[in-house]
């Protein structure tokens, strides 16, 4: 696997959120992630921001900003419409986040 690269600076959250743990990064992403909270959501939010799709606050909560960013990401990458991150979308998101200059 490729090493993680530094993400571009993103606006700080207004509230403290969950920490991204190694387990959250390695854990499979499920379509059920939509509507959830916690480290997996925060991980997706960070990847969205690094890929150029701002989710708003990095707070580990699946709220409107995250849903909008996921929809925009899916549309931009010719993925089926939706506001959830399934395995194909997660793989594309990771690649987009790590390939962005």
C-alpha positions in Angstrom: 0.0 0.0 0.0 1.0 3.6 -0.6 1.8 5.7 2.4 -0.7 8.4 3.4 0.1 11.9 2.2 -0.6 15.1 4.0 -4.0 16.4 3.2 -4.4 20.1 2.3 -5.4 22.4 5.1 -9.1 22.1 5.9 -11.3 24.4 8.0 -11.2 23.3 11.6 -14.3 21.9 13.2 -16.2 24.0 15.6 -16.5 21.1 18.0 -14.0 18.4 19.0 -14.7 15.2 17.1 -13.5 11.6 17.3 -9.9 10.8 16.5 -9.1 8.8 13.4 -7.7 5.5 14.6 -5.7 3.0 12.6 -8.6 0.6 13.0 -11.1 3.1 11.5 -8.8 3.5 8.5 -8.5 -0.3 7.9 -12.1 -1.1 8.7 -14.3 -1.8 5.7 -16.6 1.0 4.8 -20.3 0.0 4.6 -23.1 1.6 2.7 -24.8 1.9 6.1 -22.2 4.5 7.0 -24.6 7.2 5.8 -26.3 8.5 8.9 -23.6 7.3 11.2 -21.1 9.0 13.5 -17.6 8.4 14.7 -14.1 7.8 13.4 -15.2 6.1 10.1 -17.3 9.1 9.2 -14.4 11.5 10.2 -12.1 9.4 8.0 -14.4 9.8 5.0 -14.8 13.5 5.7 -11.0 13.9 5.7 -10.7 12.0 2.4 -13.5 14.1 0.8 -11.6 17.3 1.8 -8.3 15.9 0.5 -10.1 15.0 -2.8 -11.4 18.6 -3.2 -15.0 18.0 -1.9 -15.4 19.9 1.3 -17.7 18.2 3.8 -17.9 21.2 6.0 -17.1 20.6 9.7 -14.8 17.7 10.3 -16.8 16.4 13.2 -17.4 12.7 12.5 -21.1 13.3 12.0 -22.9 12.4 8.8 -24.7 15.6 8.2 -25.8 17.7 5.2 -22.3 19.0 4.3 -21.0 15.4 4.2 -24.0 14.2 2.2 -23.6 17.0 -0.3 -19.9 16.3 -0.7 -20.5 12.6 -1.2 -23.2 13.3 -3.9 -20.8 15.8 -5.7 -17.9 13.3 -5.5 -20.1 10.4 -6.8 -21.3 12.6 -9.7 -17.8 13.9 -10.6 -16.5 10.3 -10.7 -19.3 8.8 -12.7 -20.5 6.7 -9.8 -24.2 5.9 -9.3 -26.1 8.7 -7.6 -26.4 8.6 -3.8 -25.2 10.0 -0.6 -23.6 6.9 0.9 -20.0 5.5 0.6 -20.0 1.9 -0.5 -16.9 -0.1 -1.3 -16.5 1.1 -4.9 -17.0 4.7 -3.9 -14.6 4.3 -1.0 -11.9 2.9 -3.3 -12.3 5.7 -5.7 -12.3 8.3 -2.9 -9.1 7.0 -1.4 -7.4 7.1 -4.8 -8.7 10.6 -5.5 -7.6 11.9 -2.1 -4.1 10.4 -2.5 -3.6 11.4 -6.2 -4.5 15.1 -5.8 -1.5 17.4 -5.9 
